[in-house]
């Protein structure tokens, strides 16, 4: 019997699976979802494409060199969001405590259920129900915590299931590559490899103080993960529809460049928050309040994204159109709405590898040293002036 029983459900190659539902002729084909331009990247790919070495976040040009016969399709976030919501409703209907971690990942807290109904049997039944009612393949891992269950679900793919018995978590993780641990990215993996640490077992034996010295605040987190320690609770699912930021100035201003810099600063902050949730937005709104308290807003629908550059450009365009009266401004605000859950940190289908790597590195620095540790030059200008 589990003291805790945490289930992780993970939709397999979700974008690809949705595309195959919409067009059955795509099944069994080497399929790539991503940008259709030569600068684009792979957002997702079928297992047939993976057999050729194609991976997510790989440049489309490289993917086509590895798999020349691959079929490339541009992604459809609205369709993915719709299918994700269907799966969410199925799980929510029977789950005692349910958390939607991303567009294709879900956690369920089944602690105590063994007294009434086996956790493993409940998980098997839920998986079969999702497959039957949606046609989407899904895998699961079941263990005492989120971490081990997530790793287990990844190992169970494609379309499989696994239960890691209570007390065997460390032994289960031990032989796996450190790259299998959540949040171990390429940079951290390379550094660990340089230190001679390839497996989770070896990593678990490294003193926590050494990892803290080498990796800063994240060092202790890495050590805990290697030792299968995770007390993170399952947070009840609550779909957030929008997020916003606004500022009332101490002195009303007509300094256009300063106002634009304020917008950039707010957009960057909100976009970073979007990527941490993680979510994507499909609508940007700018709000202006003049010195006479008259307030105006203007919004624009856009393809789903959480990319700083795209959102800054849209916000600045809206400001240019909205700021027509040339009066002193008292308040300015930015709002992102039409949010959908999405685990990618960029515009999924248009950004280059350079854009992706830049955002990832900036976010890594922000998470480690604080949100103001790195910023765009225009954001720094606002701080200097303040």
URGITA-V777165 format. One record per helix or strand of 3 or more residues. SS is the DSSP state (H for helix, E for strand). FROM is the first residue (numbers start at 1). TO is the last residue. Records with the same first field share a line. If there is no record, write none. Layout:
# URGITA-V777165
SS=FROM-TO / FROM-TO
This chain:
# URGITA-V777165
E=6-11 / 31-34 / 41-45 / 71-73 / 97-102 / 105-109 / 138-143 / 161-163 / 242-253 / 279-290 / 295-305 / 329-337
H=14-22 / 24-26 / 47-50 / 60-66 / 77-94 / 113-115 / 119-134 / 146-156 / 169-174 / 178-180 / 186-194 / 200-204 / 208-215 / 218-226 / 256-277 / 308-322 / 353-369 / 377-385
